[in-house]
Amino acid sequence: MRCLCSCRSSSSRRSAHPVQRGFTLLEVMVVVVIMGMIVGLVSVLVEPDDRSLLNVEAQRLAQLLDLAATEARVSGVAIAWTADADAYQFQQLTEELGWIAIRNNDSLRSRQLPQGITISSLLIENSSTAEAMRVEFPAYGQTTAFTVELHNGSARNQVVVSPIGIVTVVLPTEDADDDS
């Protein structure tokens, strides 16, 4: 008899306190809000701003100018860099045709700048303002010192090439931004 009574009482306890399964609406809503906040934060961090896009493009241009100068010295063929406001290309000097665009080197191919980024000026050491943006890297001898200025909105960077061929990207300081 004891066995029957204990069985009945345990089954009656189960029905009196049903076991919850799943989540409440409030718990699901809290999780969705937290996930939305995380996605929003990540999307803001992943989308680059004007200054970081400009930094990437200035670094790319600096590396390509350094590569062009090195290529000219190694190959013994002069290379030129020409640009307008939103694009640039590299050219090589040939005996038959003069200056022609480089097409057989993927690194030194013609490039279009990303939207919003412009080349605003080219300052060549010891020369007056040039009508066209053009710099030549001689096969032999010293490189001409020059500075290329890039803009993206209010952000600006300079790519500086020294007379000994050292290429650097110069980020404007806060003081320089206040003066302009």
N, C-alpha and C positions, 0 to 999 in steps of 0.2 A: 503494500500500500504506500509506503513511503515513496516509492519510486514514482507512482502516479501523481502524487501531490506535488512533488518537486518539479516534475515535468510541466504540469499545468502552470505553476507559478512562474517558471522561467519563460514560458511562451507568452504569458500575459504581460510580463515585463517588456518583452520585445515590442509588442504592439503598442504599449503605452508611450514608449520613447523611440519614435522612428529615427533611423540614422540619416543625417543630411548628406546628400551627394551633390557635387557641383559648387558653383560660386554664386554669390548674390549679385544682383544688378549693381549695387554700389561697389563691390570689389572689382568687377569687370570694368566699370567706368574709371576707377582710380588707375588701373593698369593702362587703359587706353590713353588717359591724360599724361601719364608718365612717359609712355612710348612716344606720344606726340611731342612732348618737350625735348626728348632726346633727339628725335629726327630733326626738329627745328634747329637745335644747337649744332648738330653735325652738318646740316646744309649750309648754315652760316659760316662755319669754319672751313668747309670744303670749297665754297665759292670764293675765288681769289678776288682781292680788291685791286684798284687801279695801280697802287704802288707795287704790289707783289707781281702783277703781270708785267709791269715795266721793268722790274728787277730781273725777271727771267729773260726778257727780250734783250736787255742791256748785256747780261752775262753771255747770251748766245752770240750777240754781235761782237763782243770782245773776243770770244774764242775763235770766231770765224776770221776776224781781222788778224789775230795772231797766227792762225793756220795759213792765211794767204801770204803773210810776210815770210813765214817759214818755207812754204811751198815755192815762193819766188827764189829764195836763196838756194834751196836744195836742187830745184830743177834748172836753174840758170835762165829762167824766162820771167820777165817782168809781169806783175799782176796788178791790176787796178781795181779799186772799189768805187762804184758810182751809185748815187742814190738820188731819189726825189723824196717828197714828204712821206710817202707811205710804202715805199718799196726800195730794194737795193739789189745790185748784182755785182758779180766779179767778172773781170775781163782779163784775157791774157794777150800779150803782144806776139804777133806772128810776123815773120818776114814778108810773107806774101800778101796778107790781108790787113795788116795793122792790128788794131785792137778789136777782138771778137769776144763775145760772151762765152764763158766757160760752160760747156754742156756735158762734158765727160767726167765730171767730178760732182757727186751728189752733195758733198759737204759745201762746195762753193757754188751751188746752183743759185739762180735768181730766187729772191724771196719777197713775199708780200708781208708787210707788218700786220699784226692782229688789229682788229678794228679799234679805233680810238688812240692807238700809239702812232706818233709821228716823229720823224727826224726833223728837228727844227733848225739845226745849224751845224755847220762844219767850220771850225776855226783851225786854220793851218798856221803853224809857227812861222814868223817872219814873212807873212804875206798879207796882202789886203784881202778884203772879203771876196771870195770866189763867186763867180756867176753860177757855176755848176758845182754840185757836190761830187768831187772826184779826188781820190788820193791814189798815188802810184807807189807800189812796193817794188823797188829796183831789185834786179837779180844780184847785183853786186853793190856794195857801198852801204851808206847809212840810210836808215828810214827817216822820213820827215816826221817831225812831231806834230800831232794834231789832236783835236778834241771833237767828238761827235756828241751832240746833245739830243736826247730823246725825251718826249713828253707823252703823258697819258693823263688827261684832265689837268689837275693842279700838280700832279706828281712829275718830277723830272729827274733824270740821271744823266751822267756824262760818261762816255767811254773815252779814256785818255790813252794815247800812244806816245811814249817817250822817244827821244832821239835814238836811244839804244834798242828800241823795239819792245820795251816792256808795256804790256797792255793791261790796264786796270779799269774797273768800274768805280766811279766816284759817286757816292750817294750824298745829296745835299744835306748840310747840317741844319738844325732848327734855326740857328742864327741867320743863315743864308736865306731861309724861307721868309723870315721876318723882314729882311731888307728889301725883298722884291715886291 
